[in-house]
Amino acid sequence: MTTRNDQNSKNDQSRFQELQTLRTLRASLTSVDIFTKKVLQDLEIMTRNYETISVICESWKNELEKDHSNPNTTLEKNKMK
């Protein structure tokens, strides 16, 4: 009878350890999930910022190209000096 109780006790301990491991794993996965969502949100913000910066830079570039191709603008700038 003692052997059976010992075996049951070992099985219970093994199940308890397995349960603890599963709980730890679940907590880790939850933490990773939260971190992954945060990273994805940050990447989304960075993408929007990049797109905005690209639009601004493109408008500056176009303005500069327009200034260089327009001789009147260059003359006006030289007169101001």
C-alpha positions, 0 to 999 in steps of 0.5 A, a space after each residue: 500500500 505504501 508503494 502505491 501511495 509513494 507512486 501517487 505522491 510522485 505522480 502528484 509531484 510530477 503533475 504539480 511541476 508540469 503545471 508550474 512549468 505550464 504556468 511559467 510558460 504561459 506567463 512568458 508567452 503573455 509577456 512576449 505577446 505584450 512586447 511584440 504588440 508594443 514593437 508592432 505599434 512602434 514600427 507602425 508609428 515609425 513607418 508613418 513618421 518615415 512616410 511624413 518625413 519622406 513627403 517633407 523631404 520630397 517637397 523640399 527637393 522639388 522646391 530646390 529643383 524649381 528654384 534652380 531651374 527658374 533663373 528669376 529666382 536665382 537673380 532675386 536671390 543674388 539681388 538680396 545679397 
